[in-house]
């Protein structure tokens, strides 16, 4: 009974803290702009392929497979964690055993994956501590980010150690038979503990360590880059379905152009309920869509986007990863003030104070970053929206672009030649 009470109190505290955090994040979402969602059948298919199937990450044969195994392992182990919660609330043991062969499959898979993930964490930790992987560095990758990654890997490692401890002691404590199948633990337990030892204390320590680490990790995740454990799958489900090279038009500008092309409506009053846009493009966090903000929360900071960016490779300041790291940091900074007062202004903005114009204009919109991202973040759409702000609100742009736009206005083409001279290059051919 005492165990049940302690577990219930710990669970309620965990859920309370988690609910407070999610409520805070939901408030930040309420500050953003709409983003339309449709075609759910195609979305589910994409989610199963990219998120569940890990197809993008599996393009990297070795480390991709290791990451995929960790992801699939967590999916299986989560089922076992649900059983532990039920056991803790009911003071029972192996309460889901009644599911029969399904339970055997889940327990066997979870037992094997515990050791696979344990080994994988050692590989990941070794890479970060002893290997110089370029994509793990960058101006946006501060010391806090590196410590965050190491802490998460360490917690996951201990989670697997405690799970293995539960299984090892459980099979040893039930020589006459037990619920479920534990192929690796059943093989290792006699060699580790011998015969006839009382392992009750070790079993209880492993059980409590595992469940308390789950509770703690669940409330640490929303404050770290590893929040993608919760957000990556939904982010893929809600991906942009348009071709990568297709940039969305601004509805307000499109409507203006349509009116200009139709003399009958050029001077007509605006439709009832249609207000003028408060701002063209994106200047700060209140201008982004909720999908942009979800992208920032889902970003794993893996750096695969930056590693393939031609601008970054050639020494320019642009890092696609930094765009969403900065968005997340800016929302954390300004969001609480906006929730209290929508007119709140701290004298700073996402554009210029966090992301410079030089970074934005370095982007070629080649979409290599979006193609490479394992969770389908689309960087160029946000970058272009910030450039739209610079052009349409501040009238600032590189001289080369200003010259091109002037030529289009004067000559109907980006080149500084009148229309009648465009084909002179072909004379004599």
N, C-alpha and C positions, 0 to 999 in steps of 0.2 A: 504493500500500500504506500509506503514511504517513497519508493522508487517512482510510483505512478504520480504522486503529488509533485515531486521534484521535477519530473519530466514535463508535466502539464504546465507548471509555472514557467519553466524554461521555454517551452513552446509558445506560450502566450506572450512572453516578453519579446521573443524573436519575431512573432507575427506583428506585434504592436510597432516595433521599430521599423520593420519592413513596410508596413502600411503607411507609416509617417513618411518614409523616404519616397515611396511610390506616389503618394499624394503630392509631395513637393515637385517631383518630376512631371506629374500630370499638369500641375499648375504652369510649369514652363511650356508645356505643349500648348496650353490655352493661349499663350502669347503670340503664337506663330500664325501663319497664313494657311488657308485651305490647300489641299492637294487631292485631286479627284482619283478615285479608285474604281475600276471596273474589270470585266473579263476574269472572274474568279477561277474559272476552270483552267485557263492558261497559267494563272498565278500558282495554283496548287501544283500543277505539273512542274513548273519552274522550281518551286520550293523542294519538291521531292528529288529533282535532279541535282540542283546546285547545293542546297542546304543539307538535306538528308543524305544524298548520294555523294556529296563532297567532290563533284566532278572537276571543279576548278583547281582545288588543292591537289588532287591526284595527278595533275599534269607533272608534278615533281615527284618522281618515282619513290625516292627514299623518305625524305622528310615529310612529303605529302601523305604517304601511306601511314607513317607514324602518327601524324596529326589526325587523320581519318579514324584510325583505330581508337585514339583517345576520345574522339567525339562519339563514335558508336558505343564505346565502352561506357561512357557517361549515360547514354540513353538507357542502357540495360541496367546499370547500377542504380539509376534513379528509381526504377521499379522496386528494387530492394530497399531503397531508402524510405519509400512510401510504406512498405511493410513494417519497417522499424518504427515509424511514427505510430502506426496502428498498434503495434506491440507495446510501445511505451504508454499509450493512453489506456490500453485494456489490461496491462500487466500479464499478457500472454506471450508465448514464444512461437514464432513461425506461424502467425495467424493466417497467412495466405496459402498454406500448404494444401488446403482443400481443392485448389485448382488443378492438382494432379500433374500430368505431364507438362503443362505449361509452366508450372512452378519449377519443375526439374530443369527445364530448358533455361529459364531465367536465372536460376541459381548457378547452374553450370557455366553459363555465359558470363555472369557477374564475377564468379570466382576466377575464371581465366583472365578476364579483362582487368581485374584488380592488379594482377602481376604484370600484365602488359602495360598498363598505365603507369605503374610504379617504375618500370624500366624506361618508359618514354619520358617521364619526368626527369630522370637522371640524365638522359640524352639531352633534353632541352636545357637543363641547368648547366651541363657541361659546355654546350654551345655558347651560352651567354657568358659564362665565366672564363672560358679558356680559348674560345675562337673569336676572331675578329670578323664578324658578319657585317658587311657594309650597311645593309638595310636596317640594322638595329641602332644605327647612329644617325645624327642629324641635329640641326639647331633646335627642333621641336622636342627632341628626346632628351629631356632633362634627367638629372640624377634621380628625381622622384619617380619618373617613368620606369627606369631600370630597376629600382628597388621594388616598385609595384609588381613588376613581372617576376622577380625572384621570390617575393613573398607569396604570390599566388601559386607558383610552381611548388614551393615548399609546402604550402597548406594541402595542395592536391596530393603530393607525395605522402604526407602524413595521413590523409584520408584513406589512401589505398593501403598503407601499412596497418592502420587500425582495422580496416575491413578484412584484410588477410588474417589479422589476429583473431577476429571474431570467428571466421570460418575454420581456422586451424584448431582453435580451442573447442569449438562446437563439435567437430567430428571426433575429437579425442575424448570428449566427455560423454559420448554416446556410442560406445563400442558395439552395443547390441543393435544399432540401427538409428537412423536419423532422417529428418525430413529434408528433401532436396538432394541434389547431386553437386559434389564439390571435387572435381577431378584432381586439380593441382594440390589443394589443401589436404585432401585425403592421402595423397601420396607423400607429401612433405611432413605432415604432422607427426607420424611415428618417429621419423628421423630426428626431428627437432625436440620433441618432448619425451620420447620413450613411452613406456607403458605404465599405467597405474598411477600417474601423477594427478593431484587435485589442481585443476586449472580454472576453477570457478572465479577466483579473484582476477586473474589475467583476462578471462572472458569479459567480466563486468567492466574492467578498466578499458578494454578495447572497445566495448559497446558504447560506453559513455564518451570516450574520446572521439569516436567516429560521429556520433550524433551531435555533440557540442561543436565539433569542427564544422559540420554541415550548417548548424544554426549561425555560427559566427561568419562563415564564408558567405552565406546568403545575404548578410547585412553589410559585408565589406564590398561585395561586388558592385553595387550601384555607385560607389565612390571611386571606382578604379576602371581602368580600361577593360578589365575582364567582365564588365557588364554585358559584353557580347554573348556571354553564356545564356543570358535571357533574351537578348534583342536580335541576335544574328538571324535566327530562323524567321521571325516576323519581318525583319528587314528584307530578306530575300523574297518572301511572300508578297511584299508591297513594292517590289522593284518597279522602275519605269519599264514599260513594255515596248516603247518605241525603239527603233534602231538607234544605236549609240551615236551616230553622226547627226541625228535629227534633234535640233535644239528647239525647245518650246517657244512659241511666240507670246508676246505680252498682249493679253486680250484688249487692254485699254488702247494700245497703239494700233492694233488690228482694226478696232472699231473706228478709230480716227481716220485711218487710211481709207476704209470703206466709205465713210462719209465724204471724204475729199474726192473720191472717184465718182460719187453720185451727187451732182449739183443740186438735185431736188432735196436732199437731206443735209446738205452742207451747213445750212443755217437753221436747221430744225432744232427745237429744244431737246435736251437729253431725255431718254426714256425715264418714266417715273420710277423712282427708287434707285436709279443708277447714279452713284456718286463719283466724282472725279477721284482718281487714284491719289492716295496721300503721298506716295513717293514712287518714282520709277526705279525699278531695280532694287538691289539689296545694299543697304548701308549698315544696318545693325541687326541684332538677333530678332527683333520684332518684325522684320521684313522677310525672313526666311519662311519656307513652308514647314509644316510639321514633319514632312518626310526628310527634309534637310536635317532637322534636329535629330530625328531617329537615326539617320546615317551617322551623325557625330557620336551618338551613344553606342551604336553598333560597331564603330571602328575599332579594330583590334590592335591598331598601331603596328601591324606586321611589316609595313614599309614596302610591300610588293608594288604598290602604285608608284611610289617615289623611285624605286629601283629601275623602272622601265620608262620613266618620264624623260623624253629627249631634252627638255629644257634643263632639268636637274643634272642629267648626265653631262651636259655641255657646260656646266658651271654656273648656271643662272640660279637665282634665289628661290625659284618656285619649287615647293615640295607639296604634291597633292595631299599627302598625309597631314601636313601642317594645317591645311585649310580647315579640316574637320576637327583637329585637335584644338585649334584656335576658336572655332565656333562653340565647341563644348565648354571651353574655358570662359569665353565671353558670356555665355548664357548663365554659367555659374556665378559670374561676377555681377551681371546686371539684372538677371532674372528676379532675385528677391526684391529689389527695388521696384521693378515693374509690377510685381504682384500686389504691392501696397498702393502704388500710384502709377497708372498707365502713362502719365506724362513725365515720369521720372527720367532725368537726364544727368549722367555723371560726368558729362563733358568729354566722353570718349566714344568710340564706335568700333565696330568690327573691321570696317574698311579704314585703312591708314594706321590706326592705333595697334591693331593686331595683325592685319594683313596689308602689306604695302601695295601700292599701285604697280610697282616694279614686278612683284610676284604675279599679279593678275595678268599683266600684259605679256608676261613670258610664256603663258599657256598658248599652245598651237591648236587646241581643241582636237588633238589627234585621237583622243579617247583610249589611249593605251592604258591609262590608269584605271578607267572604268572596266575595260576588258579584263584586266588582271585581278581586280579586287575579288576576293573569294566570297564576299557577301553582297556583291552587286551595288556598291556605292557608286553613284554617278557624280564625279567631281566636276567635269566641265560645265554642267548646267548651273551649278552654284557660282562657279568662277565667272561665267558669262553674265549672270544676273548682277554680280558685283561690278563688272565692267560696264553694264548698262547704266548703273547708277552714276559711275564716273562720267560717262558720256552725256547722259540725258539730264542729269541734275547739276553736275559741276562743270560740264563742257570741257573736261580735261581728257586728253588722249595723247599718245606719242605723235610727234610731228609727221611721221610716215603715214599713219592712219588718217590724220587730219587732211593731208594732201590727197590721199586716195578718195576720201569722202567728198572733197571739193571737186575733184575731177569727175566723180560720178554725177554730182549736181550740175556741173557745167557741160560735160561732154557725154554723159550717159554711159561712161565706162571708167574703170580705174586708171586708165592711162591718160597722159597729158597730150592727147591728140584729138582734133575735131573728128566728127563722125565720117566726113568725106575723105579723110586721110588714112583711115584704118586699114585699107587694103593695099596701100602703096608698097608694103613689103613684098607683095606677091607679083609686082610688075616684072615682066621679063622671064617669069618661070615657065 
